[in-house]
Amino acid sequence: LNPKHPEFRLRNVLDAKLVTIRSEVEEITTAAQKEADIELKLHRIKDEWSEKQVVLAPFKNRGLVTLRPDATSSLISKIEEAQTVLTTLLSSRFNTPFKKDIMVWISKLTTTQERLGEWLEVQHLWIYMEAVFSGSCDIGKEMPAEVKRFSNIDRQWTKIMRSAGETPNILKLCVHSDMLSNLLPHLRLYLDMCQKSLSGYLSNKRKVQPRFFFVSNPQLLEILGQACNPATIEHHLLSISNNI
């Protein structure tokens, strides 16, 4: 039977006596409906994620050099939703024509999710270290090697964010380009080195002045970094004196 044939008529269906193979026809119809549903859901995911973009946010007076946290968290949540749909499609026995495509998109979204998570972790460390090594000349004088190391990190970070601003498509950034996969682990390694050196620096300061044990690392960093500005650190001094 060929419904597209110009001479196809209802009588052709009746003459075929499809009623005698009803179960087979129903099975074929069900399979076709399920495959159509899988194809539709897969196309929706393709269309949606082919257009998704990262959203950048301004940082201090340096321009758009950070990922906007709420928008990035929303992207990660949407990835998880899409992965749930794809996993369901992958488990369907009707997915044979689309199985390879489904697996490709599961891989793409998994890579994107991992890369975004790593990107946010590096951003968190970069923001913390930026305040220390770019915002405090006092600490910088005592840790010149770390200041130099962070300066290199900062240049690489700026390069990443500039590229993200020029090409914000999330798949191009996280899947089709090697920039993030190459640079983020490198930045994480050197930021961890900066953090380790900073922890050692603060530990030594606490050994010299035990009262510093009563304040947190961020508070101590502000005290040490703004030692020449008493008005800025005055509220921290109260925390120290209250615990004597």
PyRosetta script that sets phi, psi and omega in degrees:
from pyrosetta import init, pose_from_sequence

init()
pose = pose_from_sequence("LNPKHPEFRLRNVLDAKLVTIRSEVEEITTAAQKEADIELKLHRIKDEWSEKQVVLAPFKNRGLVTLRPDATSSLISKIEEAQTVLTTLLSSRFNTPFKKDIMVWISKLTTTQERLGEWLEVQHLWIYMEAVFSGSCDIGKEMPAEVKRFSNIDRQWTKIMRSAGETPNILKLCVHSDMLSNLLPHLRLYLDMCQKSLSGYLSNKRKVQPRFFFVSNPQLLEILGQACNPATIEHHLLSISNNI")
pose.set_psi(1, 131.7)
pose.set_omega(1, 178.6)
pose.set_phi(2, -131.3)
pose.set_psi(2, 95.7)
pose.set_omega(2, -176.6)
pose.set_phi(3, -59.7)
pose.set_psi(3, -19.1)
pose.set_omega(3, -177.9)
pose.set_phi(4, -86.2)
pose.set_psi(4, -9.4)
pose.set_omega(4, -179.9)
pose.set_phi(5, -66.9)
pose.set_psi(5, 137.2)
pose.set_omega(5, -176.0)
pose.set_phi(6, -61.0)
pose.set_psi(6, -24.3)
pose.set_omega(6, -178.5)
pose.set_phi(7, -100.4)
pose.set_psi(7, 11.3)
pose.set_omega(7, 179.5)
pose.set_phi(8, -68.7)
pose.set_psi(8, 131.8)
pose.set_omega(8, 179.8)
pose.set_phi(9, -133.7)
pose.set_psi(9, 165.7)
pose.set_omega(9, 178.0)
pose.set_phi(10, -58.0)
pose.set_psi(10, -34.6)
pose.set_omega(10, -179.5)
pose.set_phi(11, -60.0)
pose.set_psi(11, -30.4)
pose.set_omega(11, 177.5)
pose.set_phi(12, -62.5)
pose.set_psi(12, -36.5)
pose.set_omega(12, 177.5)
pose.set_phi(13, -67.8)
pose.set_psi(13, -44.7)
pose.set_omega(13, -178.7)
pose.set_phi(14, -64.9)
pose.set_psi(14, -41.0)
pose.set_omega(14, -179.8)
pose.set_phi(15, -67.0)
pose.set_psi(15, -24.2)
pose.set_omega(15, -179.3)
pose.set_phi(16, -73.2)
pose.set_psi(16, -13.9)
pose.set_omega(16, 178.1)
pose.set_phi(17, 52.6)
pose.set_psi(17, 51.6)
pose.set_omega(17, -179.2)
pose.set_phi(18, -64.0)
pose.set_psi(18, -21.5)
pose.set_omega(18, -179.6)
pose.set_phi(19, -60.1)
pose.set_psi(19, -31.6)
pose.set_omega(19, -178.0)
pose.set_phi(20, -70.8)
pose.set_psi(20, -18.4)
pose.set_omega(20, 177.2)
pose.set_phi(21, -122.4)
pose.set_psi(21, 41.5)
pose.set_omega(21, -174.8)
pose.set_phi(22, -56.1)
pose.set_psi(22, -46.4)
pose.set_omega(22, -176.6)
pose.set_phi(23, -61.5)
pose.set_psi(23, -40.5)
pose.set_omega(23, 178.6)
pose.set_phi(24, -65.2)
pose.set_psi(24, -41.3)
pose.set_omega(24, 178.8)
pose.set_phi(25, -63.4)
pose.set_psi(25, -43.9)
pose.set_omega(25, -180.0)
pose.set_phi(26, -63.2)
pose.set_psi(26, -38.5)
pose.set_omega(26, 179.4)
pose.set_phi(27, -65.1)
pose.set_psi(27, -43.4)
pose.set_omega(27, 178.5)
pose.set_phi(28, -64.3)
pose.set_psi(28, -41.6)
pose.set_omega(28, 179.9)
pose.set_phi(29, -63.9)
pose.set_psi(29, -45.1)
pose.set_omega(29, 179.0)
pose.set_phi(30, -60.8)
pose.set_psi(30, -44.8)
pose.set_omega(30, 179.9)
pose.set_phi(31, -61.1)
pose.set_psi(31, -41.7)
pose.set_omega(31, 179.6)
pose.set_phi(32, -63.9)
pose.set_psi(32, -41.4)
pose.set_omega(32, 179.1)
pose.set_phi(33, -64.8)
pose.set_psi(33, -43.0)
pose.set_omega(33, -179.6)
pose.set_phi(34, -65.2)
pose.set_psi(34, -41.6)
pose.set_omega(34, 178.6)
pose.set_phi(35, -64.3)
pose.set_psi(35, -39.9)
pose.set_omega(35, 178.5)
pose.set_phi(36, -63.5)
pose.set_psi(36, -38.5)
pose.set_omega(36, 178.9)
pose.set_phi(37, -66.3)
pose.set_psi(37, -42.4)
pose.set_omega(37, 177.9)
pose.set_phi(38, -62.8)
pose.set_psi(38, -44.5)
pose.set_omega(38, -180.0)
pose.set_phi(39, -60.9)
pose.set_psi(39, -41.9)
pose.set_omega(39, -179.7)
pose.set_phi(40, -64.1)
pose.set_psi(40, -47.6)
pose.set_omega(40, -178.9)
pose.set_phi(41, -64.9)
pose.set_psi(41, -38.2)
pose.set_omega(41, 178.8)
pose.set_phi(42, -66.3)
pose.set_psi(42, -41.5)
pose.set_omega(42, 178.3)
pose.set_phi(43, -64.1)
pose.set_psi(43, -37.3)
pose.set_omega(43, 178.3)
pose.set_phi(44, -61.7)
pose.set_psi(44, -43.7)
pose.set_omega(44, 179.3)
pose.set_phi(45, -65.5)
pose.set_psi(45, -43.2)
pose.set_omega(45, 178.2)
pose.set_phi(46, -59.6)
pose.set_psi(46, -48.2)
pose.set_omega(46, -177.7)
pose.set_phi(47, -63.7)
pose.set_psi(47, -42.9)
pose.set_omega(47, -177.6)
pose.set_phi(48, -65.3)
pose.set_psi(48, -48.7)
pose.set_omega(48, -172.9)
pose.set_phi(49, -82.9)
pose.set_psi(49, -12.9)
pose.set_omega(49, 173.7)
pose.set_phi(50, -73.6)
pose.set_psi(50, -17.2)
pose.set_omega(50, -177.0)
pose.set_phi(51, -110.8)
pose.set_psi(51, -8.1)
pose.set_omega(51, -176.3)
pose.set_phi(52, -64.2)
pose.set_psi(52, 142.6)
pose.set_omega(52, -179.4)
pose.set_phi(53, -131.7)
pose.set_psi(53, 151.1)
pose.set_omega(53, 171.4)
pose.set_phi(54, -76.0)
pose.set_psi(54, 152.4)
pose.set_omega(54, 179.2)
pose.set_phi(55, -116.3)
pose.set_psi(55, 124.7)
pose.set_omega(55, -178.5)
pose.set_phi(56, -96.7)
pose.set_psi(56, 158.0)
pose.set_omega(56, -179.4)
pose.set_phi(57, -131.6)
pose.set_psi(57, 149.9)
pose.set_omega(57, 178.4)
pose.set_phi(58, -72.2)
pose.set_psi(58, 152.4)
pose.set_omega(58, 178.3)
pose.set_phi(59, -134.4)
pose.set_psi(59, 116.4)
pose.set_omega(59, -176.9)
pose.set_phi(60, 51.5)
pose.set_psi(60, -128.0)
pose.set_omega(60, 178.9)
pose.set_phi(61, -109.8)
pose.set_psi(61, 25.2)
pose.set_omega(61, -173.0)
pose.set_phi(62, -100.0)
pose.set_psi(62, 1.5)
pose.set_omega(62, 178.9)
pose.set_phi(63, 89.6)
pose.set_psi(63, -159.6)
pose.set_omega(63, -176.2)
pose.set_phi(64, -85.1)
pose.set_psi(64, 83.9)
pose.set_omega(64, -175.9)
pose.set_phi(65, -122.3)
pose.set_psi(65, 17.9)
pose.set_omega(65, 174.6)
pose.set_phi(66, -138.4)
pose.set_psi(66, 156.0)
pose.set_omega(66, 171.3)
pose.set_phi(67, -76.4)
pose.set_psi(67, 139.3)
pose.set_omega(67, 176.8)
pose.set_phi(68, -74.1)
pose.set_psi(68, 117.7)
pose.set_omega(68, -171.5)
pose.set_phi(69, -57.0)
pose.set_psi(69, -45.9)
pose.set_omega(69, -176.6)
pose.set_phi(70, -66.6)
pose.set_psi(70, -40.8)
pose.set_omega(70, -179.9)
pose.set_phi(71, -67.6)
pose.set_psi(71, -37.0)
pose.set_omega(71, 179.8)
pose.set_phi(72, -70.6)
pose.set_psi(72, -39.8)
pose.set_omega(72, 176.2)
pose.set_phi(73, -62.7)
pose.set_psi(73, -37.5)
pose.set_omega(73, 177.7)
pose.set_phi(74, -64.7)
pose.set_psi(74, -40.2)
pose.set_omega(74, 177.4)
pose.set_phi(75, -61.0)
pose.set_psi(75, -43.6)
pose.set_omega(75, -179.2)
pose.set_phi(76, -64.6)
pose.set_psi(76, -39.5)
pose.set_omega(76, 177.8)
pose.set_phi(77, -64.1)
pose.set_psi(77, -41.1)
pose.set_omega(77, 179.4)
pose.set_phi(78, -67.8)
pose.set_psi(78, -33.3)
pose.set_omega(78, 175.2)
pose.set_phi(79, -61.9)
pose.set_psi(79, -44.6)
pose.set_omega(79, 179.8)
pose.set_phi(80, -61.4)
pose.set_psi(80, -39.3)
pose.set_omega(80, 177.7)
pose.set_phi(81, -64.3)
pose.set_psi(81, -44.3)
pose.set_omega(81, 179.8)
pose.set_phi(82, -65.8)
pose.set_psi(82, -37.5)
pose.set_omega(82, 178.5)
pose.set_phi(83, -64.2)
pose.set_psi(83, -36.4)
pose.set_omega(83, 177.7)
pose.set_phi(84, -63.0)
pose.set_psi(84, -43.9)
pose.set_omega(84, 178.5)
pose.set_phi(85, -62.5)
pose.set_psi(85, -46.3)
pose.set_omega(85, -178.1)
pose.set_phi(86, -64.7)
pose.set_psi(86, -38.0)
pose.set_omega(86, 177.9)
pose.set_phi(87, -63.9)
pose.set_psi(87, -39.2)
pose.set_omega(87, 176.3)
pose.set_phi(88, -64.4)
pose.set_psi(88, -43.0)
pose.set_omega(88, 178.2)
pose.set_phi(89, -63.4)
pose.set_psi(89, -37.9)
pose.set_omega(89, -178.9)
pose.set_phi(90, -66.2)
pose.set_psi(90, -30.0)
pose.set_omega(90, -178.2)
pose.set_phi(91, -84.6)
pose.set_psi(91, -8.3)
pose.set_omega(91, -179.1)
pose.set_phi(92, -74.5)
pose.set_psi(92, 139.5)
pose.set_omega(92, 178.8)
pose.set_phi(93, -77.6)
pose.set_psi(93, -3.6)
pose.set_omega(93, 179.9)
pose.set_phi(94, -101.2)
pose.set_psi(94, 12.5)
pose.set_omega(94, -171.4)
pose.set_phi(95, -90.8)
pose.set_psi(95, 2.8)
pose.set_omega(95, -172.2)
pose.set_phi(96, -47.7)
pose.set_psi(96, -46.9)
pose.set_omega(96, -178.6)
pose.set_phi(97, -67.3)
pose.set_psi(97, -17.3)
pose.set_omega(97, -172.7)
pose.set_phi(98, -120.2)
pose.set_psi(98, 2.0)
pose.set_omega(98, -171.8)
pose.set_phi(99, -58.1)
pose.set_psi(99, -45.2)
pose.set_omega(99, -179.3)
pose.set_phi(100, -61.5)
pose.set_psi(100, -42.6)
pose.set_omega(100, 179.9)
pose.set_phi(101, -65.0)
pose.set_psi(101, -40.9)
pose.set_omega(101, 179.2)
pose.set_phi(102, -61.3)
pose.set_psi(102, -45.0)
pose.set_omega(102, -179.1)
pose.set_phi(103, -65.4)
pose.set_psi(103, -35.5)
pose.set_omega(103, 177.3)
pose.set_phi(104, -62.5)
pose.set_psi(104, -43.2)
pose.set_omega(104, -178.2)
pose.set_phi(105, -74.5)
pose.set_psi(105, -30.7)
pose.set_omega(105, 172.7)
pose.set_phi(106, -62.2)
pose.set_psi(106, -43.3)
pose.set_omega(106, 179.2)
pose.set_phi(107, -64.1)
pose.set_psi(107, -43.7)
pose.set_omega(107, 179.8)
pose.set_phi(108, -60.3)
pose.set_psi(108, -46.9)
pose.set_omega(108, -176.7)
pose.set_phi(109, -72.0)
pose.set_psi(109, -33.7)
pose.set_omega(109, 176.4)
pose.set_phi(110, -64.5)
pose.set_psi(110, -44.7)
pose.set_omega(110, 177.5)
pose.set_phi(111, -61.9)
pose.set_psi(111, -42.4)
pose.set_omega(111, 179.4)
pose.set_phi(112, -62.6)
pose.set_psi(112, -44.0)
pose.set_omega(112, 179.4)
pose.set_phi(113, -62.0)
pose.set_psi(113, -44.9)
pose.set_omega(113, 179.8)
pose.set_phi(114, -63.7)
pose.set_psi(114, -42.3)
pose.set_omega(114, -177.8)
pose.set_phi(115, -67.0)
pose.set_psi(115, -40.9)
pose.set_omega(115, 178.4)
pose.set_phi(116, -64.2)
pose.set_psi(116, -41.3)
pose.set_omega(116, 178.5)
pose.set_phi(117, -61.7)
pose.set_psi(117, -43.3)
pose.set_omega(117, 178.4)
pose.set_phi(118, -65.7)
pose.set_psi(118, -39.6)
pose.set_omega(118, 179.6)
pose.set_phi(119, -61.3)
pose.set_psi(119, -44.5)
pose.set_omega(119, 179.9)
pose.set_phi(120, -65.9)
pose.set_psi(120, -38.4)
pose.set_omega(120, 178.7)
pose.set_phi(121, -63.5)
pose.set_psi(121, -44.8)
pose.set_omega(121, 178.5)
pose.set_phi(122, -64.8)
pose.set_psi(122, -39.6)
pose.set_omega(122, 178.7)
pose.set_phi(123, -60.8)
pose.set_psi(123, -42.6)
pose.set_omega(123, 179.9)
pose.set_phi(124, -59.0)
pose.set_psi(124, -45.3)
pose.set_omega(124, 179.4)
pose.set_phi(125, -68.0)
pose.set_psi(125, -40.5)
pose.set_omega(125, -179.2)
pose.set_phi(126, -61.8)
pose.set_psi(126, -43.6)
pose.set_omega(126, 179.5)
pose.set_phi(127, -61.1)
pose.set_psi(127, -43.2)
pose.set_omega(127, -179.2)
pose.set_phi(128, -63.6)
pose.set_psi(128, -47.0)
pose.set_omega(128, -177.8)
pose.set_phi(129, -73.0)
pose.set_psi(129, -30.0)
pose.set_omega(129, 178.5)
pose.set_phi(130, -61.2)
pose.set_psi(130, -40.2)
pose.set_omega(130, 179.5)
pose.set_phi(131, -65.1)
pose.set_psi(131, -31.5)
pose.set_omega(131, -177.5)
pose.set_phi(132, -81.2)
pose.set_psi(132, -52.6)
pose.set_omega(132, -169.8)
pose.set_phi(133, -92.4)
pose.set_psi(133, -17.0)
pose.set_omega(133, 176.1)
pose.set_phi(134, -103.5)
pose.set_psi(134, -23.1)
pose.set_omega(134, -174.3)
pose.set_phi(135, -103.3)
pose.set_psi(135, -5.4)
pose.set_omega(135, -177.1)
pose.set_phi(136, -129.8)
pose.set_psi(136, 105.8)
pose.set_omega(136, 178.7)
pose.set_phi(137, -71.7)
pose.set_psi(137, -28.8)
pose.set_omega(137, -178.6)
pose.set_phi(138, -65.3)
pose.set_psi(138, -48.9)
pose.set_omega(138, 178.6)
pose.set_phi(139, -67.6)
pose.set_psi(139, -37.4)
pose.set_omega(139, 179.8)
pose.set_phi(140, -58.6)
pose.set_psi(140, -36.7)
pose.set_omega(140, 179.7)
pose.set_phi(141, -66.2)
pose.set_psi(141, -31.0)
pose.set_omega(141, -178.7)
pose.set_phi(142, -88.1)
pose.set_psi(142, -14.4)
pose.set_omega(142, -179.0)
pose.set_phi(143, -132.2)
pose.set_psi(143, 60.0)
pose.set_omega(143, -175.1)
pose.set_phi(144, -61.6)
pose.set_psi(144, -35.3)
pose.set_omega(144, -179.1)
pose.set_phi(145, -65.5)
pose.set_psi(145, -39.7)
pose.set_omega(145, -179.8)
pose.set_phi(146, -71.9)
pose.set_psi(146, -34.0)
pose.set_omega(146, 176.3)
pose.set_phi(147, -62.6)
pose.set_psi(147, -42.6)
pose.set_omega(147, 178.8)
pose.set_phi(148, -64.9)
pose.set_psi(148, -43.0)
pose.set_omega(148, 179.2)
pose.set_phi(149, -62.9)
pose.set_psi(149, -43.0)
pose.set_omega(149, -179.4)
pose.set_phi(150, -67.5)
pose.set_psi(150, -32.3)
pose.set_omega(150, 178.2)
pose.set_phi(151, -60.3)
pose.set_psi(151, -40.2)
pose.set_omega(151, 176.5)
pose.set_phi(152, -66.9)
pose.set_psi(152, -41.4)
pose.set_omega(152, 177.1)
pose.set_phi(153, -59.9)
pose.set_psi(153, -44.4)
pose.set_omega(153, -176.9)
pose.set_phi(154, -62.1)
pose.set_psi(154, -38.9)
pose.set_omega(154, 178.6)
pose.set_phi(155, -65.1)
pose.set_psi(155, -42.0)
pose.set_omega(155, 179.1)
pose.set_phi(156, -67.0)
pose.set_psi(156, -39.9)
pose.set_omega(156, 178.2)
pose.set_phi(157, -62.4)
pose.set_psi(157, -44.7)
pose.set_omega(157, 178.9)
pose.set_phi(158, -61.3)
pose.set_psi(158, -38.0)
pose.set_omega(158, 178.2)
pose.set_phi(159, -61.7)
pose.set_psi(159, -44.4)
pose.set_omega(159, 179.1)
pose.set_phi(160, -60.7)
pose.set_psi(160, -48.1)
pose.set_omega(160, -174.9)
pose.set_phi(161, -71.0)
pose.set_psi(161, -32.1)
pose.set_omega(161, 175.5)
pose.set_phi(162, -65.2)
pose.set_psi(162, -41.7)
pose.set_omega(162, 178.1)
pose.set_phi(163, -64.6)
pose.set_psi(163, -39.2)
pose.set_omega(163, 178.4)
pose.set_phi(164, -65.1)
pose.set_psi(164, -34.7)
pose.set_omega(164, 177.6)
pose.set_phi(165, -69.2)
pose.set_psi(165, -35.3)
pose.set_omega(165, -179.4)
pose.set_phi(166, -78.2)
pose.set_psi(166, -35.1)
pose.set_omega(166, -179.7)
pose.set_phi(167, -132.4)
pose.set_psi(167, 81.6)
pose.set_omega(167, -173.4)
pose.set_phi(168, -79.1)
pose.set_psi(168, -4.3)
pose.set_omega(168, -179.8)
pose.set_phi(169, -58.9)
pose.set_psi(169, 123.8)
pose.set_omega(169, -170.3)
pose.set_phi(170, -67.6)
pose.set_psi(170, -35.7)
pose.set_omega(170, 179.7)
pose.set_phi(171, -71.0)
pose.set_psi(171, -37.6)
pose.set_omega(171, 177.8)
pose.set_phi(172, -64.0)
pose.set_psi(172, -38.3)
pose.set_omega(172, -179.3)
pose.set_phi(173, -73.2)
pose.set_psi(173, -46.1)
pose.set_omega(173, -169.8)
pose.set_phi(174, -93.3)
pose.set_psi(174, -23.5)
pose.set_omega(174, -174.1)
pose.set_phi(175, -117.2)
pose.set_psi(175, -50.2)
pose.set_omega(175, -171.3)
pose.set_phi(176, -85.5)
pose.set_psi(176, -11.8)
pose.set_omega(176, 179.3)
pose.set_phi(177, -114.8)
pose.set_psi(177, 145.2)
pose.set_omega(177, 178.0)
pose.set_phi(178, -90.4)
pose.set_psi(178, -1.2)
pose.set_omega(178, -174.3)
pose.set_phi(179, -58.0)
pose.set_psi(179, -52.6)
pose.set_omega(179, -177.0)
pose.set_phi(180, -67.4)
pose.set_psi(180, -42.6)
pose.set_omega(180, -178.3)
pose.set_phi(181, -65.5)
pose.set_psi(181, -27.4)
pose.set_omega(181, 178.6)
pose.set_phi(182, -85.9)
pose.set_psi(182, -42.6)
pose.set_omega(182, -172.1)
pose.set_phi(183, -85.7)
pose.set_psi(183, -38.6)
pose.set_omega(183, -174.9)
pose.set_phi(184, -60.6)
pose.set_psi(184, -46.2)
pose.set_omega(184, 177.4)
pose.set_phi(185, -61.1)
pose.set_psi(185, -37.5)
pose.set_omega(185, 178.3)
pose.set_phi(186, -62.8)
pose.set_psi(186, -46.6)
pose.set_omega(186, 179.2)
pose.set_phi(187, -65.3)
pose.set_psi(187, -41.0)
pose.set_omega(187, 179.6)
pose.set_phi(188, -61.0)
pose.set_psi(188, -42.5)
pose.set_omega(188, 179.5)
pose.set_phi(189, -59.5)
pose.set_psi(189, -47.7)
pose.set_omega(189, -176.5)
pose.set_phi(190, -77.0)
pose.set_psi(190, -27.7)
pose.set_omega(190, 173.1)
pose.set_phi(191, -68.4)
pose.set_psi(191, -38.1)
pose.set_omega(191, 176.3)
pose.set_phi(192, -63.3)
pose.set_psi(192, -37.0)
pose.set_omega(192, 177.2)
pose.set_phi(193, -65.3)
pose.set_psi(193, -40.9)
pose.set_omega(193, 176.9)
pose.set_phi(194, -63.2)
pose.set_psi(194, -42.2)
pose.set_omega(194, -178.9)
pose.set_phi(195, -65.4)
pose.set_psi(195, -40.0)
pose.set_omega(195, 178.5)
pose.set_phi(196, -63.7)
pose.set_psi(196, -43.7)
pose.set_omega(196, 178.1)
pose.set_phi(197, -63.8)
pose.set_psi(197, -39.4)
pose.set_omega(197, 179.7)
pose.set_phi(198, -65.7)
pose.set_psi(198, -40.1)
pose.set_omega(198, 178.4)
pose.set_phi(199, -62.7)
pose.set_psi(199, -40.2)
pose.set_omega(199, 177.3)
pose.set_phi(200, -65.0)
pose.set_psi(200, -39.7)
pose.set_omega(200, 178.4)
pose.set_phi(201, -61.7)
pose.set_psi(201, -45.6)
pose.set_omega(201, -179.9)
pose.set_phi(202, -68.3)
pose.set_psi(202, -35.5)
pose.set_omega(202, 178.5)
pose.set_phi(203, -63.4)
pose.set_psi(203, -41.1)
pose.set_omega(203, 178.2)
pose.set_phi(204, -65.4)
pose.set_psi(204, -38.7)
pose.set_omega(204, 178.4)
pose.set_phi(205, -63.6)
pose.set_psi(205, -36.4)
pose.set_omega(205, 179.9)
pose.set_phi(206, -71.9)
pose.set_psi(206, -30.7)
pose.set_omega(206, 176.7)
pose.set_phi(207, -67.9)
pose.set_psi(207, -36.8)
pose.set_omega(207, 178.9)
pose.set_phi(208, -73.9)
pose.set_psi(208, -39.5)
pose.set_omega(208, -178.5)
pose.set_phi(209, -128.2)
pose.set_psi(209, 89.7)
pose.set_omega(209, -176.2)
pose.set_phi(210, -55.9)
pose.set_psi(210, -24.7)
pose.set_omega(210, 179.6)
pose.set_phi(211, -62.1)
pose.set_psi(211, -21.1)
pose.set_omega(211, 178.6)
pose.set_phi(212, -68.0)
pose.set_psi(212, -13.9)
pose.set_omega(212, 176.4)
pose.set_phi(213, -66.0)
pose.set_psi(213, -17.7)
pose.set_omega(213, -176.4)
pose.set_phi(214, -85.8)
pose.set_psi(214, -2.1)
pose.set_omega(214, 179.1)
pose.set_phi(215, -121.9)
pose.set_psi(215, 155.6)
pose.set_omega(215, -179.8)
pose.set_phi(216, -74.9)
pose.set_psi(216, 168.2)
pose.set_omega(216, 178.4)
pose.set_phi(217, -58.9)
pose.set_psi(217, -47.1)
pose.set_omega(217, 178.0)
pose.set_phi(218, -59.6)
pose.set_psi(218, -39.0)
pose.set_omega(218, 178.6)
pose.set_phi(219, -66.1)
pose.set_psi(219, -42.7)
pose.set_omega(219, -180.0)
pose.set_phi(220, -65.1)
pose.set_psi(220, -38.2)
pose.set_omega(220, 177.7)
pose.set_phi(221, -62.1)
pose.set_psi(221, -40.1)
pose.set_omega(221, 178.7)
pose.set_phi(222, -67.6)
pose.set_psi(222, -39.3)
pose.set_omega(222, 178.3)
pose.set_phi(223, -61.7)
pose.set_psi(223, -48.2)
pose.set_omega(223, -177.5)
pose.set_phi(224, -71.0)
pose.set_psi(224, -36.7)
pose.set_omega(224, -176.7)
pose.set_phi(225, -77.3)
pose.set_psi(225, -23.5)
pose.set_omega(225, -178.0)
pose.set_phi(226, -118.9)
pose.set_psi(226, 33.3)
pose.set_omega(226, -176.5)
pose.set_phi(227, -60.2)
pose.set_psi(227, -26.4)
pose.set_omega(227, -179.0)
pose.set_phi(228, -85.9)
pose.set_psi(228, 2.0)
pose.set_omega(228, -178.9)
pose.set_phi(229, -126.7)
pose.set_psi(229, 81.7)
pose.set_omega(229, -174.7)
pose.set_phi(230, -55.3)
pose.set_psi(230, -34.1)
pose.set_omega(230, -177.7)
pose.set_phi(231, -63.0)
pose.set_psi(231, -32.8)
pose.set_omega(231, -177.7)
pose.set_phi(232, -72.4)
pose.set_psi(232, -34.6)
pose.set_omega(232, -173.9)
pose.set_phi(233, -103.0)
pose.set_psi(233, 2.3)
pose.set_omega(233, -175.2)
pose.set_phi(234, -56.9)
pose.set_psi(234, -41.4)
pose.set_omega(234, -177.4)
pose.set_phi(235, -68.9)
pose.set_psi(235, -23.3)
pose.set_omega(235, 176.6)
pose.set_phi(236, -75.8)
pose.set_psi(236, -32.4)
pose.set_omega(236, -179.4)
pose.set_phi(237, -62.3)
pose.set_psi(237, -31.5)
pose.set_omega(237, 178.0)
pose.set_phi(238, -65.1)
pose.set_psi(238, -38.4)
pose.set_omega(238, 178.5)
pose.set_phi(239, -62.5)
pose.set_psi(239, -38.4)
pose.set_omega(239, 179.8)
pose.set_phi(240, -68.0)
pose.set_psi(240, -47.8)
pose.set_omega(240, -175.9)
pose.set_phi(241, -68.3)
pose.set_psi(241, -31.3)
pose.set_omega(241, -179.0)
pose.set_phi(242, -68.4)
pose.set_psi(242, -20.0)
pose.set_omega(242, -176.7)
pose.set_phi(243, -105.6)
pose.set_psi(243, 9.7)
pose.set_omega(243, 178.0)
pose.set_phi(244, -76.0)
pose.dump_pdb("model.pdb")
